Amino acid sequence: MNFIQKITKELKSQKFFRDSWLLGLVIPLVAGLVFLIFWSVTHIHATDIEVPIRFTSLTNFDELGRWYQLYEIPAIAAIVSIINVFFAVLLHKKNRILSIFLLITALMVVVLAIAILLGFTAIKYGS
């Protein structure tokens, strides 16, 4: 049995991946992360001008930066999601409701990151 089959068998044996509530949260979470990464790769382009990287409701776009700083948005969303999923799997045996809340939080972070990234990349800078 190779390494991938061992990992797959181990994951299937855990109760976490047989819980329909948790799978119902993990699937859109993964889909959102895939969309976020795909969108950032296809819509963030190198430009010589500085682009808006921060928005507040009081002053609108109030900080400019290099184009590659926009990659921080999907990176932070991915890091938060990975950490929350890790703790959700770890804590599932002890507290199922806490696992659900961790996954809901990760999903909300991804949804917010998608909204932010769509807002920042909707404008074509330097074209």
Secondary structure by P-SEA (a helix, b strand, c coil): ccaaaaaaaaaaaccccccaaaaaaaaaaaaaaaaaaaaaaacbbbbcccccccccccccccccccccccaaaaaaaaaaaaaaaaaaaaaccccaaaaaaaaaaaaaaaaaaaaaaaaaacccccc
